[in-house]
Each structure stands twice: as C-alpha cells, then as structure tokens.
Amino acid sequence: MAISIKTPEEIEKMRIAGRLAAEVLEMIEPHIRPGITTAELDRLCHHHIVDVQQAISACLGYHGFPKSVCISVNEVVCHGIPGDEKILKDGDIVNIDVTVIKDGWHGDTSTMFIVGKPTILGERLCHVTQESLYLALRMVKPGIRLRSVGRAIQHYVEAKDFSVVREYCGHGIGQGFHEEPQVLHYDADDGGVVLQQGMTLTIEPMVNAGDYRIRTMKDGWTVKTKDRSLSAQYEHTIVVTENGCEILTLRKDETISRVLINE
C-alpha cells in the first residue's frame, strides 16, 4: 500500500483547497430553508466554486456524477443527486458534500444541516455523528494504528444505539481524489496502517438511526438506508502533524478547542 507523505509545500496547497471547500459550506448555510430545492442549492455551490473561487468541483463528472455537490436528505446515506423535484421541508436533515480542486489539489468536506425546526431524532443523530468524527480527530497522531480510530467511532456510535455504515469509508487525499489508505469507521482490518506525520486523509463517518445496511437506487448513485431510517455524515480533510492533526477544512462555526480538545 503506497501512502503518500506530503511535503510542507504540498500541505500548504491542500490548506488552500481545504479552506475553499469549507467556505462553500459556510456560503450555502443561509440558503437552507423549507421550500428550496436541492437543485438550487447545487447551482449556488457550483457558481461559488467556479465563478467566485476560480476552482473546480471534483464531483462534477466524476465517474459520470451529474452535479457539483452531493446532497443527501433524511434516509439518503450518501451520493444524493440534487434535483428540482427534491424540495426541502421543515425537519429534514441534509448532508452537503463538497470537494474542491484548486491548483491540482483536493479539499473534501461535508456537514449536516437541519431545515427549520429539528425533530428530536434528527437533531440527536446529527449530534452523535459529529461527535464521533470529533473523537476520531482527537485520536489522530503519529504512531496510532488506523484501526483504533475506526474501533473508537464504532464503539461510540453503537453505545448511542445507532449504527455505522460499512460500505463507505474515508480515504487518503491530495492530488488524487481518493488515495490510500482507506479509513474505515468501524473495527476491521486496516492492513497494519500506522499514521505518520505528513499523511493527508479524510475521516467521514456515516451513521444510521436504524440498521447499518444500505441499498443503492436505480440511478447508480443514490444510497439509502435499507430500513428507511435517517442517516447523517460529517467529514473533514486532515493532515497528521508532529503531535496530532490539523483540520484543513475547519469551518468558521467550529473552533479548534471545540473539535480537538475533549473538554
């Protein structure tokens, strides 16, 4: 398994791409309200990436994906295709997944938004999923087995009576959208990967309110929970540092102390 170690110069380029990806999520938040379509949200994101940031959407055209961002609502686990027929309503939970390419380098991130007044279950699922990501980020440092990160996510999520999706994972990232290693969010063989300074990767747990099993729709992209339960996901791109990690896609609504210090 060839895992690339990024140079300081390469990491700086990834900082730029990561900040741009985070900025798209910051930009779109005020637009997420009952009555808007996911197609309109995609158009706003596309305009911001291409016309404002002078960057490229990595999703658009990737293996034929037809839109600039993935928008996954309620029981959609991932890879939701934005559409004019998909109108957000009060209480929906929505994941927007953005990957920006700037000067050949990728920044990949996603977050959940709650439309209007939250449901108790939707709000709790989003909170638990975000906390599972944060606890994983706090573990990251050189010398840590990658498997231990997935084990910790699974233990935390299942203790809250939710489940972790098995079929999708985080990944190395850089000039490639998906590089080695695979970052599993449950306890499974990791091929013996030990984290090293300079590795860049995404951690992006997908958590279901019900069973972990999923199904793929006829469009070949949209993935839903098999039992139609709600699903949530949060994702950050990080670089392993000398004694922890740097979050390259940190948003302005997040703080380092909130994310990386277990208070």
Disulfide bonds with the S-S distance in Angstrom:
none
